[in-house]
Amino acid sequence: MVKLLEKQRQLYKLLEQLLVVIQIVAIFIIFIVSLYWFLELIGNEFLSFMDPVIKVIKDAMIAHFEEELAKGQSGLDGSLFIFIAILGILLYVVSQIKTFTKYQIRTLDKKIIEKREEEQARFNKELQADAKKQIMDYNNIVVLVHVTLKTLLRDVYQTHNDVKHIDKKQEEIVIVALFNLLKNIPGCQFSKDGRTLIITSKNFDNVDTLLSTLNDSINRLKAQLKPRKLSISTNIAIDVYPDRVKVKDIYEDVKTLLQLNMPDEILCYGNFCNRYQYVKTPKFVAYLKGTYDMTEDENVWSLVKKD
C-alpha cells in the first residue's frame, strides 16, 4: 500500500515540476511578445528578427478571433493582446492545477506516514507475538536452594574458632526437613547436590506456588531451629528453560547465581523475568540487583514476595 501511494506521489511531483516549466515558459513568452508589441507601437525594430514567429501568432489569433478583432478599434492590432490574455488565463489555470497538485502531495504524504506507522505497528505486533511465543516455550523451572546452618552459641565460636562450624549431619537433617515441606508441591521433582537442593518442574504455572511454599517453608524451619540455637541461611537461584534443553546444560549458569552469596534472596536472570511477566496474577516482584561479571556481563534480578 505504501509503495502504491509513493508512486502516486511521484506522479504528482512530476506533474508539479511540469507545471512549473509551463509557467516559466508562458511567462517568458508573455514578456517577449509584450516587449515586441510595445516596440512595434513605438516604431522600434529591435526585435524584428521575431517577425516570422509573431506573424504566425497573429495569423492564429485572426483565424480564431477574426470577428472579435474586427469589432475592435480600427488601426489597432489586438491579436497580440488576445494572445497575451490567453497565456494569462493559461497561467491562472496552471497555478490552480499546481495548487491542487501540492494539496494532493501533502495528502499523500500524510497517508504515507499513516500507512508506514500502521505497517510498523503491525510489524512490531508480529515481532511481539513471535517473541512471546519463543518466551512461552521456556516452560520448565529449575530452582537451586543452597542451605547453610549456623549456630547461635558464642562459646561454640570460641571453642572451634570457626563461626561456620556445624555438624554436617545437622545440615543433612535440615535439607531433608526442607524437602519434606516441599515434596507435596504438584509436578515437582527433587534431587540434591551436596548442600544444594535442586527442584525442577515442567509446568511454569506452578512457579508462584513453588516459590511461596519455599519461602514459607524456610521461615517455618527458621522458627523451628531458633529454640535449638541454630539459624538457617539460604541462597536461592531460579531459572527457566525450554523442553529442548536439559537441566544439566544450564545447571552451572544457575549455580553461578548462588556464588554471588546473597542470603535469603531469590536470584534470577532476565530470562526468568521475561517469562514471569506473562503470569496473570504474580505473587512476586522482580527488582534489578545489578550487572555482574559472570561468563559475560549479566543483569541479575531479585524476586520479592508482594505484601
Number of C-alpha atoms within 10 A of each C-alpha: 10 15 9 10 16 16 11 15 21 13 14 20 17 13 16 21 13 14 18 16 12 16 20 13 13 17 16 12 14 20 13 14 21 16 14 20 19 12 15 14 12 8 9 12 13 11 14 13 9 13 12 10 11 17 12 11 16 19 13 14 19 19 11 12 14 13 10 13 17 12 8 11 9 9 6 9 16 20 22 20 16 17 18 19 13 13 17 16 12 15 20 13 12 18 17 12 15 21 13 14 20 17 13 16 21 13 12 18 15 12 16 19 12 13 15 14 12 12 14 12 12 12 12 12 12 12 12 12 12 12 12 14 11 12 19 17 15 22 18 22 23 23 27 26 25 23 22 18 22 16 20 14 12 9 10 15 14 10 9 11 10 10 15 13 13 16 11 11 9 12 18 15 11 20 22 14 15 19 19 11 17 18 14 10 14 12 13 17 13 14 12 15 10 11 16 20 19 19 20 20 21 19 14 22 15 16 22 17 14 22 18 14 16 20 15 14 18 21 13 13 16 15 14 13 16 13 9 11 11 17 17 20 17 20 22 26 27 25 23 30 23 16 12 8 12 11 17 8 10 14 15 11 15 22 19 13 23 24 11 13 13 16 16 15 18 24 28 26 20 16 13 20 19 15 20 21 12 12 12 8 8 13 16 16 14 19 14 14 13 11 12 13 8 12 8 8 10 13 15 19 23 22 20 14 15 8 5
